[in-house]
Amino acid sequence: MSEQSTAVSTVEDQVLDAARACILEYGVRRTTLAEIARRAQVSRPTVYRRWADTRAVVSSLLTREIGSVIPTFGVDSQIRTQLFSATAEVANSIRTHPLFVKILESDPDILSTYILHRLGTSQSAIIDTLAPMLSMGQQDSSIRDGDPMRMATVVLLMVQSAVQSADMVSSRISGDDLVAEIAYAVDAYLRPPGL
């Protein structure tokens, strides 16, 4: 990796870390690019060269944060078993992640584009990570037949909707129980008939 690309990555991380701190303190609506630049200790033009507005910074931040909780898969056990554990782990990590909690509590409309209109970068990354895993699970007979890309998309929708709606149903089911149920639902969806 070149020295220049390392510097760019470092500046990007500084800005995203500053954005994270601002959002946790103020929420998305009250976070400005000027405040992000100040906290990151970089000039405003440095931020504006990379992101057009606060929403673009938030999008990059969400992609980074979600990417950090996507697990890796091994070849030592059945893929469906690993997916069961991974579903619970990822759902719980995102459900309790301070940034996502803050956004869902104070600025949920920020996520509406990615819930209602188009896939975001992190959602696409999740689907692109899951699809080959599902294909491997079909090869080891732990996952039912079907188009892996379609199935990965449905798994994303199942987990995403449960995580985003967890607070809404908290008087009826605890977050931990919800995570257990969604992991079971994903497992049942992927299980071959007769297992």
LOTOR-749883 format. One line per field, with one value per residue: residue number from 1; chain; x negated, y negated, z negated of N, C-alpha, C in turn. Coordinates in pm, whole numbers, plus 32768, in hexadecimal, padded with zeros to 4 digits. Atoms other than C-alpha are relative to their C-alpha. Layout:
BEGIN
pos = [NUM ...] .
unit = [A ...] .
nX = [X ...] .
nY = [Y ...] .
nZ = [Z ...] .
caX = [X ...] .
caY = [Y ...] .
caZ = [Z ...] .
cX = [X ...] .
cY = [Y ...] .
cZ = [Z ...] .
This chain:
BEGIN
pos = [1 2 3 4 5 6 7 8 9 10 11 12 13 14 15 16 17 18 19 20 21 22 23 24 25 26 27 28 29 30 31 32 33 34 35 36 37 38 39 40 41 42 43 44 45 46 47 48 49 50 51 52 53 54 55 56 57 58 59 60 61 62 63 64 65 66 67 68 69 70 71 72 73 74 75 76 77 78 79 80 81 82 83 84 85 86 87 88 89 90 91 92 93 94 95 96 97 98 99 100 101 102 103 104 105 106 107 108 109 110 111 112 113 114 115 116 117 118 119 120 121 122 123 124 125 126 127 128 129 130 131 132 133 134 135 136 137 138 139 140 141 142 143 144 145 146 147 148 149 150 151 152 153 154 155 156 157 158 159 160 161 162 163 164 165 166 167 168 169 170 171 172 173 174 175 176 177 178 179 180 181 182 183 184 185 186 187 188 189 190 191 192 193 194 195] .
unit = [A A A A A A A A A A A A A A A A A A A A A A A A A A A A A A A A A A A A A A A A A A A A A A A A A A A A A A A A A A A A A A A A A A A A A A A A A A A A A A A A A A A A A A A A A A A A A A A A A A A A A A A A A A A A A A A A A A A A A A A A A A A A A A A A A A A A A A A A A A A A A A A A A A A A A A A A A A A A A A A A A A A A A A A A A A A A A A A A A A A A A A A A A A A A A A A A A A A] .
nX = [7FAB 8053 7FF8 7F90 7F80 7FF8 7FDA 7F74 7FB3 8007 7FA9 7F76 7FDB 7FF4 7F82 7F91 7FFE 7FC8 7F70 7FC2 7FF9 7F9B 7F7A 7FDF 7FE6 7F99 7FA3 8029 7FCD 804E 808C 8025 8084 8060 801D 804C 8089 8040 8020 8065 8079 8022 7FBC 7F7E 8010 8027 7F84 7FAD 8039 7FDC 7F71 7FB3 7FB0 8000 7FBF 8065 805B 7FB5 7FFB 8084 8010 7FAD 8042 8074 7FD6 7FC2 806D 804F 7FBA 7FE7 805F 803E 7FCF 8066 7FD7 8008 7F7C 7F9A 7FE6 7F83 801D 804A 7FA3 7FA8 804C 8020 7F86 7FEA 806E 7FF6 7F85 8015 8064 7FC5 7F92 8036 806D 7FDA 7FE1 7F7E 7F9B 7FEC 7FBC 7F76 7FB4 7FF4 7FF9 7FE8 7FE7 8080 8009 7F8D 802B 8035 7F96 7F91 8017 8072 8064 8079 807E 800F 7F9C 8034 8073 7FCA 7FC9 8070 8048 7FA9 7FDF 805D 7FF5 7F8A 8026 8052 7FA5 7FB6 805E 8010 7F77 7FC4 7FA6 7FA4 8015 7FC7 8060 8043 7FF5 7F78 7FF6 8050 7FB3 7F92 803C 801A 7F82 7FCB 804F 7FF9 7F7F 7FF7 8058 7FCB 7F80 800F 7FCE 7F6F 7FBF 8048 7FA4 7FCB 806E 807F 805F 8047 7FA3 7FE9 8077 7FF7 7F93 8024 8064 7FB3 7FB4 805F 8029 7F90 7FF5 806E 800C 7FC5 7F8B 801E 8066] .
nY = [8075 8076 805D 805B 7FBE 7FF2 8083 8015 7FA9 8037 8076 7FCF 7FCA 8071 8044 7FA8 7FFA 8080 7FFD 7FA4 8048 806A 7FC4 7FCC 8071 805D 7FC7 801C 8082 806F 7FED 804A 7FE0 8059 7FC7 7F85 8029 8035 7F8F 7FAA 8054 8010 8074 7FE4 7FD0 7F73 7FB3 8016 7FB8 7F73 7FEF 8076 8035 7FAD 7F80 7FAB 7FD3 7F9D 7F87 7FC0 7FD2 7F89 7F93 7FD4 7FC2 7F7F 7FA9 7FCF 7F93 7F8D 7F97 7FAB 7F76 7F9A 7F87 7F91 7FCD 801D 808E 8029 800F 807D 806E 800D 804D 8084 8050 8031 8059 807D 8044 8038 806A 8078 802B 8043 8059 8088 8057 7FDA 8020 8091 8024 7FCE 804D 8090 8025 7F85 8019 7FF7 7F79 7FDF 7FE5 7F78 7FA3 8006 8026 7FC2 7FBF 804B 7FB7 7F96 7F98 7FB4 7FB2 7F8F 7FA0 7FC7 7FA4 7F8E 7FAA 7F8F 7FA8 7FAC 7FA1 7F9A 7FB2 7FA5 7F94 7FA5 7FCF 803A 806B 7FCE 802F 8082 8061 8038 8092 801E 7FD6 805E 807C 7FEA 7FFC 808C 8042 7FC8 802F 8093 802F 7FDE 805A 8089 8007 7FC5 805B 8009 7F8B 7FDF 7FE2 7F79 7FA0 8041 8002 7F7F 7F9B 801F 7FD1 7F6D 7FDA 801E 7F9B 7F86 8014 7FF7 7F73 7FB5 8028 7FC8 7F70 7FA9 7FB3 7F80 800A] .
nZ = [8000 7FF7 8070 7FE6 801C 8090 8034 7FDD 8058 8085 8000 7FF7 8083 805C 7FE2 8026 8093 802D 7FE0 8061 807F 7FF1 7FF9 8085 8059 7FD0 7F9F 7F76 7FD2 8036 7FDD 7F86 7FCB 8043 8083 7FE8 7FDD 8079 805A 7FBF 7FF5 7F72 7FC7 7FC3 7F77 8003 800E 7F8A 7F8B 8008 8015 7FD6 806E 8079 7FE1 7FC0 806B 804E 7FB0 800A 808A 8012 7FB6 804E 807E 7FE1 7FD2 8072 8047 7FA7 8028 7F9B 800B 7FF0 7FB6 805F 8025 7F9C 7FE9 803F 808E 800E 7FE3 8074 8063 7FC8 7FFE 8088 8024 7FB6 8028 8085 7FF6 7FC4 8057 8077 7FD8 802A 7F8E 7FC7 8063 7FFB 7F83 8004 8063 7FE7 7F72 7FB4 7F72 7FBA 7FCB 7FAD 7F77 7FF9 8026 7FA4 7F74 7FBC 8055 801E 7FEC 8064 7FE5 7F8E 8031 804C 7F9F 7FB5 805A 801E 7F8C 7FF0 8074 7FE9 7F97 8042 8053 7FA8 7FDD 8072 801A 8078 7FD2 7F98 7F78 7FE1 7FCE 8076 8006 802F 808C 8050 8006 805F 8086 8024 8020 807D 8071 8003 8033 808E 804B 7FFC 8046 8086 8067 7FF1 803C 807C 806E 7FEB 7FF6 801F 7F92 7FF9 7FCE 7F73 7FB6 7FFD 7FA5 7F75 7FDA 7FE6 7F83 7F91 7FF8 7FC8 7F73 7FB2 8018 7F97 802E 803F 806A] .
caX = [8000 7F74 7F2C 802F 8147 80F2 810F 825D 82DD 8268 8314 844E 844E 8413 853E 861D 85B4 8606 8756 87A3 8756 882C 8954 8943 8940 8A2C 8AE4 8ACD 8BA1 8AC7 897E 88D5 87AE 8704 8722 86A8 8578 8530 853F 8471 8371 8377 83DE 8540 84C6 8428 857F 8635 8544 85B3 8721 8825 88EC 892C 8A11 88F0 880B 891A 893C 87C5 87C9 88E9 8835 86FA 87B4 8885 8750 86AA 87B6 87CD 8733 864A 86A7 85CE 85D9 85CE 8745 8888 88D2 8A39 89BA 88C8 89D9 8ABB 89AE 894D 8AB6 8ADC 8987 89B8 8B21 8ABE 898A 8A51 8B7F 8AA1 89A0 899C 899C 8AC5 8B83 8B4E 8BB8 8CEC 8D51 8D12 8CFC 8D9E 8DFC 8C88 8CAA 8DEF 8D3D 8C95 8DD4 8EC7 8E17 8CC2 8BB2 8A92 8926 8929 8A6C 89D6 8898 8967 8A21 88DB 883D 8969 89AD 8868 8892 89EE 8962 885B 896F 8A2F 88F7 88D6 8A50 8A92 8B4D 8C7F 8C7C 8CC9 8C21 8B17 8B2F 8CA9 8C8D 8B7B 8C59 8D7C 8C97 8C24 8D8E 8DF2 8CD7 8CDF 8E53 8E39 8D14 8DB4 8EFF 8E72 8EC5 9027 9073 8F9F 90D2 912E 8FDA 8E85 8D69 8CB0 8DE4 8E24 8CC0 8CEE 8E37 8DAC 8C82 8D77 8E4A 8D19 8CAA 8E05 8E0C 8CBD 8CEB 8D1E 8E6D 8E66 8D52] .
caY = [8000 7EAE 7DA0 7CBF 7DC2 7DFF 7C88 7C7B 7DA1 7CFF 7BB5 7C71 7D2D 7BE9 7B4A 7C7A 7C94 7B22 7B52 7C75 7BA1 7A80 7B61 7C09 7AB4 79E8 7AD7 7ACD 7996 78BA 7941 7860 7897 776C 7811 795D 78B1 77FA 793B 79FA 78DF 78BF 77A1 7785 77A2 78F1 796E 78D1 7974 7ACA 7A96 79AB 7989 7A17 7B25 7BA8 7BB5 7C6E 7D66 7DAB 7DC8 7EC0 7F8E 7F97 7FEE 8102 818C 81AE 829F 8382 84CC 85AC 8714 8848 8998 8A67 8A8C 8A7F 892B 8927 8958 8837 875D 87A2 8722 8603 858F 8573 84D0 83CC 837D 834B 827C 818E 8184 8112 8048 7EE6 7E3D 7F01 7ED9 7D5F 7D48 7E22 7D58 7BF9 7BFD 7D3C 7C94 7C91 7E06 7DF2 7DE2 7F2F 7FC8 7F59 7EEF 7F86 8066 7FB9 801E 80E0 8196 81FC 826E 8348 83E9 8418 84BD 859D 861C 86E3 8768 87E3 8886 8937 89A2 8A35 8AFC 8B83 8BCD 8AF0 89E7 8A2D 8A04 88AF 8782 8716 85A4 85A0 865E 8576 844C 84E1 852A 83BF 8346 8430 83C7 8257 8232 82E4 820E 80C8 811E 81AC 8077 806C 81C9 81B6 81BE 8312 83B4 8362 830F 844E 8522 846F 84B9 8629 863A 8592 867F 87A3 8710 86EA 884C 88D5 8814 88A4 8A0A 8B17 8BCE 8CF9 8C79] .
caZ = [8000 805A 7F58 7FFE 7FE9 7E7A 7E38 7EEF 7E24 7CE2 7D38 7D9A 7C51 7B91 7C3D 7C0A 7A9C 7A71 7B1E 7A38 7905 7986 79D5 7881 77DB 78B7 799E 7B19 7B51 7A75 7AF9 7BFA 7CDE 7C39 7AE1 7B6C 7C05 7AC0 79F3 7AF2 7AEE 7C67 7D47 7DC9 7F33 7ED4 7E69 7F93 808A 8012 7FB3 8045 7F04 7DAB 7E35 7F0B 7DDA 7D18 7E34 7E32 7CB8 7CBA 7DC3 7CEE 7BAD 7C4C 7CFA 7BA8 7B2A 7C5C 7BEA 7CA9 7CED 7CCA 7D74 7C36 7C06 7CCB 7D61 7CDD 7B79 7BA8 7C3E 7B14 7A28 7B0F 7B31 79BA 7990 7AA2 7A43 78D9 7933 7A0D 7923 7802 78C8 7833 7989 7A10 78CB 78DA 7A46 7A13 78E0 7960 7ADD 7B66 7CAD 7D04 7D3F 7E03 7F54 7F05 7E7D 7F89 80C9 810D 8087 7FDC 7FFE 7EB9 7F11 805F 7FAC 7EC3 7FE5 80A5 7F74 7F2E 8090 80B7 7F55 7FAC 80E5 8011 7F22 8046 80A0 7F3C 7F3C 7E0C 7EDB 7FB2 812B 81BD 8257 8158 81B6 8185 8040 7FBF 8011 7F4D 7E24 7E28 7E2B 7D0F 7C2A 7C8A 7C46 7AF8 7A86 7AF5 7A51 790C 7840 78C8 7840 7704 7622 76B6 76EB 765C 7747 76EE 772C 7875 78E7 788A 7949 7A82 7A81 7A6A 7B86 7C66 7C13 7C61 7DAA 7E16 7D94 7E9D 7E8E 7DA6 7CC0] .
cX = [7FA6 8014 8078 8085 8012 802D 8094 8058 8004 805A 8092 8030 8011 8088 8075 8009 803D 8096 804A 8013 806C 808D 802A 8023 807B 8071 7FD6 8028 7FAB 7F6A 7FE3 7F77 7F95 7FD9 7FB1 7F6F 7FB5 7FD5 7F95 7F7A 7FCB 804C 8087 7FF2 7FD6 807C 8054 7FCA 802E 8096 804A 804C 7FFC 803D 7F9B 7F9B 8045 8007 7F7C 7FE9 8051 7FC3 7F8A 802D 8042 7F96 7FB1 8044 8021 7F98 7FBF 8031 7F8D 8035 8005 8087 8065 801C 807F 7FED 7FB8 805C 8060 7FBC 7FE5 8079 8019 7F95 800E 807E 7FEE 7F9C 803C 806F 7FCE 7F91 8028 8026 8089 8071 801F 804C 8091 8056 8019 8015 801F 8017 7F80 7FF5 806F 7FDB 7FD6 8065 8069 7FDC 7F8C 7FA3 7F8B 7F86 7FF2 8065 7FD2 7F8B 8030 8035 7F8E 7FA9 8052 8012 7F9C 8002 8077 7FE3 7FAA 8056 8054 7FA6 7FEC 8087 803F 8063 8057 7FDA 8044 7F92 7FBD 800D 808A 800E 7FB3 804B 8072 7FCA 7FE1 8081 803A 7FB8 800B 8084 800F 7FAC 803A 8081 7FF8 803A 8098 8048 7FC5 805B 8038 7F94 7F7D 7FA3 7FB7 8059 801E 7F8C 8003 806B 7FDB 7F94 8044 804A 7FA5 7FD5 806E 8011 7F97 7FF8 803E 8079 7FD3 7F94 803C] .
cY = [7F84 7FA7 7FA3 8043 8018 7F7D 7FE4 8052 7FC8 7F85 802A 8037 7F92 7FBC 8057 800F 7F80 7FFC 8058 7FB9 7F93 803A 8035 7F8E 7FAF 8040 7FD6 7F73 7F8B 800E 7FBA 802D 7FAA 8039 8082 7FDE 7FCF 8071 805B 7FBA 8000 7F87 8029 802D 8094 8058 7FF4 8045 8090 8017 7F7F 7FC0 8061 8089 8061 8034 806C 8085 804C 8038 807E 8078 8037 804D 8088 8063 803C 8071 8077 806B 8045 808F 8060 8075 807A 8036 7FD8 7F6A 7FD5 7FEB 7F7C 7F87 7FE8 7FAA 7F72 7FA4 7FC3 7F9A 7F78 7FB2 7FBF 7F8D 7F7F 7FC9 7FB0 7F9D 7F6F 7FA4 801F 7FE2 7F6A 7FD7 802E 7FB2 7F71 7FDA 8079 7FEA 8001 8088 8021 801B 8091 8069 8009 7FF4 8046 8042 7FA2 8059 8072 8070 8058 8058 807A 806B 8045 805C 807F 805F 8071 8061 805E 806A 8070 8059 805F 8076 805F 8037 7FC9 7F90 8038 7FC9 7F79 7FA4 7FBA 7F68 7FD7 8021 7FA1 7F7C 800D 8005 7F72 7FBB 8031 7FC3 7F69 7FD0 801E 7FA0 7F73 7FF1 8032 7FA7 7FFA 8073 8026 801E 808F 806C 7FB7 8006 8084 806E 7FEA 8033 8099 802E 7FE5 8062 8084 7FF4 800C 8091 8055 7FE2 8045 8098 8050 8049 8084 7FFA 7FC9] .
cZ = [8000 7F86 800F 7FDE 7F6B 7FC1 801B 7FA3 7F72 7FF4 8005 7F7A 7F98 8011 7FD4 7F68 7FC6 801A 7F9C 7F7A 8004 7FFE 7F78 7FA1 802A 8051 808C 802A 7FD3 8019 8084 802F 7FBD 7F77 800E 801E 7F85 7FA4 803B 800D 808E 8035 803B 8092 8008 7FF7 807F 807D 8003 7FF7 8022 7F8C 7F8B 801A 8041 7F9A 7FAD 804A 7FF9 7F74 7FE6 8047 7FB1 7F84 8019 802F 7F8D 7FB4 8059 7FE0 8077 7FE7 8018 8050 7FA4 7FD3 806C 8006 7FB8 7F6A 7FE6 8017 7F8D 7F95 8030 8001 7F77 7FD9 8044 7FD6 7F78 8003 8037 7FA7 7F89 8020 7FDF 8074 803A 7F9F 8005 807D 7FFE 7F9D 802D 8093 8059 8095 8053 8045 8063 8092 800F 7FD4 806E 8094 8045 7F9B 7FEC 8018 7F9D 8013 8074 7FD5 7FB2 805E 804B 7FAB 7FE8 8076 8015 7F8A 800F 806A 7FC6 7FA8 8051 8026 7F8C 7FCF 7F80 8022 8070 8089 8012 8032 7F88 7FF4 7FCD 7F6C 7FA5 7FEF 7F9C 7F71 7FD1 7FD4 7F7C 7F87 7FF2 7FC4 7F6C 7FAC 7FFB 7FB1 7F70 7F93 8001 7FB8 7F78 7F89 800B 8004 7FE6 807A 8010 8037 8094 8056 800B 8064 8092 8030 8020 8084 8079 8014 803F 8095 8055 7FF9 8072 7FC8 7FC1 7F95 7F80] .
